[in-house]
Amino acid sequence: MQQEYTNAVKAIKNAILTSQYEAAKDVNRVQLVLYFGIGRFLSSKKGKETWGGAVLDTISTQLRKELPGLRGFSATSLKNMRLFYENWSFLEDCNSSVIIDGLIDEHLNSSDASDEFEESQNLEIVIPELKLSGININDFPIENFFKVPFSHHIAIFSKVKNLQERYYYIQRVVEDHLSVDALESLIKTNAYNHQKEIPNNFKNTIASSRLARKAIEMFKDEYLLNFINVEEIGERDKADIDERVVEQEIIHNVKNFIMTFGHDFAFVGNQYHLEMYGHDQYPDLLFYNRELAALVAVELKYGEFKPAYLGQLSAYLRILDDKVKKPFENPSIGIILCKQADKNFVEYLIQGYNNPMGVATYKTAEDVRRVLPSEEELANAMKGM
């Protein structure tokens, strides 16, 4: 039994030493592959009578003796390596393996392992290439997977069981450079299930994936503009209550609008004059967002979304980028605010445009009142209680 522990220590020690030579090429990738391989090896031993509960403590202690100053291989860390493998074991593609020279040979799992270990000076472990098997490879963020530090992986697989949720947090770690604390906070607040993405084309039109994610998070899919009260504007036909009326209400309440719209916005102007080849154009509202380092043009529409709105907004953005945007700023972003929109239809159409755009809906105080019970209905309800 002791000989088997000694063989395991030597095997893991060999793996560690070899990985150090490879680490200079791709630190995180090599480290994860090493941990995956060690986890695979430890997982294969789990359940054996000779591998009781204290075996990881024994292995860890012996490793520290043979490799003074070694860090990251405590009993808890070894257990996490095993769990790392077991949580992602489906990534193995047994038909396509990568052999990492100097690592433990898979034959260590056999009964005559100790004899083979003593006879060989350059044993190897065959670590199956981390590819997808049985699920759509297009869904798996394989590049980002290798960029996520092991400590973050532990937080993800220990707290998140749904695969799509794991993919989401993996991407967030890479795109937003999250600390472990920030990641755990996101998971705790259930950020994945609270996503309500505005229909947009940001991922296809914003070069930086991190900036694209920030843009997606910056804008809501629906805004409550409860400071706009159409009924108080005056008696008029409904046809006269158009986007200009809403625009003027926003201008009069621009502070409230910015607080509703998001953080780091600065108001540039309304009906901002743009001119190209003698043609005058006037975006309804123009903002600048410090975090995105980009101009944001907002088009207001009182009615339902129409495909023509995207073409109009795209024209504004092109002129803004050519004539207004500073060289150090990012491409201008456009948002259409309308009363109703079919998100699937918008998502389909918007992918055909090269300028970053999104379409959101809004409700006013009048819209909210329509869905609330009247005073009479409330009184009757109270009587019936």
C-alpha atoms as one frame of an Amber mdcrd trajectory, in Angstrom:
protein
   0.000   0.000   0.000   2.794   2.425   0.936   4.548   1.559  -2.330   1.435
   2.525  -4.250   1.319   5.917  -2.507   5.013   6.379  -3.283   4.365   5.600
  -6.954   1.536   8.118  -6.994   3.779  10.791  -5.441   6.521  10.129  -7.992
   4.030  10.227 -10.827   2.507  13.551  -9.749   5.975  14.945  -9.014   7.082
  14.032 -12.544   4.003  15.706 -13.955   4.651  18.897 -11.973   8.310  19.137
 -12.990   7.549  18.563 -16.660   4.731  21.108 -16.691   7.123  23.780 -15.420
   9.054  23.586 -18.689   5.862  24.005 -20.679   4.434  26.734 -18.481   6.485
  29.496 -20.093   4.616  28.882 -23.355   1.089  29.121 -22.019   0.917  29.304
 -18.242  -2.798  28.901 -17.622  -3.442  26.359 -20.373  -0.554  24.144 -19.258
  -1.602  24.426 -15.623  -5.184  23.437 -16.374  -4.101  20.501 -18.511  -1.792
  19.388 -15.693  -4.580  19.642 -13.116  -6.993  17.892 -15.470  -4.504  15.038
 -15.902  -3.760  14.750 -12.182  -7.485  14.924 -11.438  -8.091  12.167 -13.956
  -5.434  10.003 -12.333  -6.796  10.614  -8.812 -10.359  10.008  -9.953  -9.376
   6.616 -11.350  -8.071   5.650  -7.891 -11.143   6.814  -5.980 -13.024   3.992
  -4.354 -10.074   1.595  -4.086  -9.719   0.014  -0.673  -6.110   1.148  -0.391
  -7.067   4.753  -1.125  -8.795   5.837   2.047  -9.823   9.304   3.171  -6.336
  10.322   4.322  -4.531   9.350   1.114  -4.560  12.887  -0.328  -2.998  14.224
   2.884  -0.278  11.580   2.619   0.443  12.358  -1.028   0.475  16.108  -0.377
   2.904  15.746   2.538   5.284  13.576   0.541   5.143  15.948  -2.435   6.186
  18.872  -0.240   9.084  16.851   1.120  10.356  15.937  -2.328   9.676  19.362
  -3.849  10.486  21.938  -1.130   8.635  25.196  -1.620   5.924  23.552  -3.726
   2.623  25.386  -3.485  -0.844  24.612  -4.711  -0.782  20.876  -4.006  -2.414
  20.617  -0.596  -4.879  17.814   0.040  -7.697  20.272  -0.660  -6.092  21.324
  -3.944  -5.641  17.700  -5.007  -9.292  17.072  -4.206 -10.242  20.112  -6.319
  -8.158  18.745  -9.197 -10.092  15.512  -8.982 -13.385  17.418  -8.921 -12.200
  19.598 -11.807 -11.680  16.495 -13.909 -14.932  14.864 -12.803 -16.946  17.997
 -13.560 -15.426  18.392 -17.021 -14.628  14.759 -17.863 -17.097  14.868 -20.757
 -14.630  17.150 -22.552 -12.407  14.154 -23.253 -12.259  12.965 -26.834 -10.812
   9.494 -26.494 -10.191   9.215 -30.235  -7.889  12.205 -30.244  -5.259  12.457
 -27.523  -2.405  14.804 -26.824   0.648  13.207 -25.192   2.489  15.510 -22.825
   6.039  14.155 -22.481   7.261  13.381 -18.989   3.839  12.963 -17.407   2.475
   9.826 -15.788   1.634   6.882 -18.009  -1.953   5.721 -17.950  -0.627   2.264
 -17.171  -0.210   3.388 -13.574  -3.843   2.364 -13.254  -2.884  -1.300 -13.819
  -1.969  -3.823 -11.113   1.716  -3.987 -12.109   2.111  -0.219 -12.053   4.955
  -0.146  -9.551   7.127  -2.472 -11.631   6.591  -0.376 -14.755   7.354   2.827
 -12.883  10.689   1.524 -11.617  11.705   0.244 -15.052  10.894   3.396 -17.009
  12.829   6.668 -16.811  10.421   8.691 -18.972   6.870   7.676 -18.264   4.025
   9.535 -19.886   0.391  10.185 -19.177  -1.953  10.378 -22.110  -4.149  13.343
 -21.409  -7.078  13.335 -23.810  -7.385  16.582 -25.694 -10.001  18.848 -24.169
 -12.587  18.710 -26.899 -16.314  18.341 -26.757 -17.957  14.986 -27.138 -21.717
  14.675 -27.431 -22.593  18.384 -27.303 -22.367  21.213 -29.777 -18.767  22.462
 -29.889 -20.012  25.863 -31.053 -21.626  26.353 -27.651 -18.478  25.680 -25.673
 -16.148  28.655 -25.039 -13.026  26.540 -25.445 -10.538  29.435 -25.775 -11.960
  31.207 -22.757 -12.002  27.937 -20.806  -8.213  27.830 -20.901  -7.918  31.495
 -19.909  -9.862  31.088 -16.655  -7.585  30.594 -13.604  -8.023  27.376 -11.643
  -9.323  29.209  -8.549 -12.124  30.632 -10.704 -12.864  27.211 -12.169 -13.282
  25.870  -8.632 -15.833  28.592  -7.854 -17.722  27.858 -11.061 -17.951  24.066
 -10.901 -18.630  24.042  -7.162 -21.455  26.577  -7.307 -22.928  26.162 -10.805
 -24.237  22.882 -12.198 -26.002  23.977 -15.400 -23.610  23.884 -18.383 -24.933
  27.007 -20.096 -24.579  28.903 -16.840 -20.990  27.699 -16.513 -20.224  28.882
 -20.040 -21.696  32.281 -19.184 -19.528  32.731 -16.065 -16.422  31.486 -17.890
 -16.939  34.193 -20.510 -17.627  36.833 -17.888 -14.367  36.021 -16.071 -12.346
  36.452 -19.259 -14.158  39.441 -20.711 -14.440  41.425 -17.478 -11.192  40.231
 -15.795 -13.173  39.259 -12.702 -11.568  38.478  -9.377 -12.751  35.341  -7.565
 -14.761  37.539  -5.168 -16.421  39.386  -8.045 -17.202  36.088  -9.765 -18.727
  34.601  -6.617 -20.779  37.765  -6.162 -22.142  37.410  -9.703 -23.030  33.780
  -9.080 -24.643  34.646  -5.744 -26.844  37.278  -7.385 -27.787  34.741 -10.081
 -26.556  37.025 -12.855 -27.085  34.376 -15.536 -30.816  34.057 -14.909 -31.274
  37.790 -14.513 -30.059  38.495 -18.018 -32.498  40.398 -20.167 -30.413  41.292
 -23.130 -31.475  44.082 -25.388 -31.822  42.813 -29.003 -28.505  43.911 -30.490
 -25.614  43.163 -32.842 -22.852  44.274 -30.466 -20.899  41.007 -30.522 -20.623
  41.173 -34.308 -19.877  44.884 -34.624 -17.716  45.750 -31.589 -14.204  44.388
 -32.016 -13.461  43.954 -28.302 -15.497  41.113 -26.775 -15.081  42.764 -23.375
 -16.488  46.045 -24.683 -19.324  44.209 -26.442 -20.278  42.552 -23.159 -20.179
  45.910 -21.387 -22.442  47.396 -24.048 -24.913  44.528 -23.656 -24.962  45.059
 -19.896 -25.157  48.829 -20.237 -28.534  48.878 -21.982 -31.785  47.353 -20.751
 -34.340  45.635 -22.945 -37.069  47.864 -21.481 -37.111  51.226 -19.710 -39.712
  52.683 -17.396 -39.892  56.391 -18.169 -42.452  57.101 -15.478 -41.521  60.788
 -15.406 -43.234  61.099 -18.808 -46.945  61.757 -18.278 -48.702  62.178 -21.607
 -52.016  62.959 -19.927 -50.500  66.052 -18.307 -49.089  67.413 -21.553 -52.472
  68.736 -22.599 -55.590  67.793 -24.487 -54.743  66.678 -28.008 -55.446  63.931
 -30.476 -53.461  60.763 -30.007 -51.913  61.339 -33.412 -50.216  64.426 -32.019
 -48.630  62.489 -29.173 -45.542  61.390 -31.075 -41.849  60.943 -30.414 -41.294
  64.736 -30.385 -43.575  64.999 -27.353 -41.704  62.195 -25.619 -38.409  63.803
 -26.617 -39.359  67.130 -25.078 -40.426  65.416 -21.872 -37.044  63.688 -21.740
 -35.228  66.977 -22.344 -37.167  68.576 -19.500 -36.310  65.612 -17.304 -32.892
  64.781 -18.689 -31.441  64.059 -15.239 -34.173  61.516 -14.561 -33.672  59.995
 -17.982 -29.934  59.548 -17.499 -30.518  57.978 -14.090 -32.946  55.553 -15.739
 -30.811  54.953 -18.819 -27.668  53.954 -16.929 -24.435  55.218 -15.403 -21.604
  57.260 -16.919 -23.816  58.967 -19.519 -23.361  62.628 -20.390 -26.003  64.499
 -22.401 -24.631  66.036 -25.609 -27.790  67.396 -27.200 -31.147  66.753 -28.860
 -31.883  67.047 -32.569 -28.111  67.095 -32.981 -27.273  68.530 -36.390 -25.355
  66.245 -38.754 -24.600  67.078 -42.385 -23.147  65.039 -45.212 -23.085  66.024
 -48.908 -25.672  68.722 -48.264 -28.076  66.365 -46.507 -29.073  67.354 -42.975
 -29.739  64.679 -40.375 -30.970  65.073 -36.806 -30.670  62.231 -34.262 -33.255
  62.706 -31.517 -30.868  62.432 -28.569 -27.086  62.225 -28.389 -25.141  61.074
 -25.330 -21.563  60.189 -24.535 -20.777  57.205 -22.337 -17.478  57.384 -20.466
 -17.203  53.678 -19.714 -17.786  52.679 -23.342 -15.827  55.716 -24.592 -18.417
  56.113 -27.322 -21.131  58.428 -28.555 -24.619  56.969 -28.113 -27.402  58.106
 -30.444 -30.955  57.447 -29.257 -33.905  57.462 -31.643 -37.350  57.773 -30.072
 -40.393  56.167 -31.675 -43.817  56.417 -30.110 -45.275  53.430 -31.904 -44.196
  49.919 -32.837 -40.766  49.051 -34.238 -40.361  49.286 -38.018 -37.434  47.868
 -40.029 -36.807  51.280 -41.624 -35.725  52.627 -38.227 -32.532  50.563 -38.374
 -31.505  52.079 -41.707 -32.129  55.573 -40.392 -30.089  54.941 -37.235 -27.274
  53.291 -39.204 -26.970  56.441 -41.331 -26.684  58.602 -38.218 -23.963  56.371
 -36.780 -21.907  56.413 -39.943 -21.933  60.208 -40.067 -21.167  60.459 -36.351
 -18.145  58.186 -36.779 -16.875  60.113 -39.802 -17.456  63.663 -38.603 -17.938
  63.770 -34.812 -16.146  60.834 -33.169 -12.657  61.553 -31.824  -9.760  59.304
 -32.940  -9.363  57.815 -29.453 -13.071  57.010 -29.086 -14.818  53.756 -29.925
 -17.388  53.472 -32.751 -20.697  55.181 -32.013 -23.568  53.082 -30.708 -27.221
  53.502 -31.624 -30.313  52.675 -29.586 -33.895  52.751 -30.848 -36.493  53.325
 -28.118 -40.003  52.383 -29.192 -43.261  51.373 -27.511 -43.434  47.818 -28.849
 -41.040  45.464 -30.618 -40.937  41.792 -31.572 -37.528  40.853 -30.160 -37.000
  37.847 -32.418 -37.782  39.915 -35.510 -35.486  42.726 -34.375 -32.665  40.296
 -33.530 -32.935  38.782 -36.999 -32.883  42.101 -38.879 -30.258  43.877 -36.821
 -27.556  41.303 -37.637 -27.492  42.650 -41.197 -26.052  45.998 -40.105 -22.386
  46.845 -39.515 -22.940  49.595 -36.942 -23.462  48.629 -33.286 -27.163  49.018
 -32.575 -29.842  47.827 -30.190 -33.614  48.159 -29.897 -35.336  48.647 -26.543
 -38.898  49.382 -25.518 -40.206  51.842 -22.951 -43.265  52.480 -20.841 -44.564
  55.811 -19.581 -46.587  56.644 -16.470 -49.725  56.336 -18.595 -48.801  52.779
 -19.615 -48.277  51.816 -15.986 -51.651  53.239 -14.957 -53.377  51.173 -17.626
 -52.312  47.932 -15.988 -53.079  49.112 -12.440 -56.603  48.798 -11.012 -58.662
  51.984 -10.769 -59.642  53.545  -7.444 -63.139  52.135  -7.880 -61.803  48.632
  -8.545 -59.561  48.861  -5.504 -62.467  50.041  -3.336 -64.676  47.176  -4.521
 -61.862  44.725  -3.901 -61.415  46.030  -0.360 -65.162  45.650   0.321 -65.017
  42.031  -0.768 -62.231  41.208   1.697
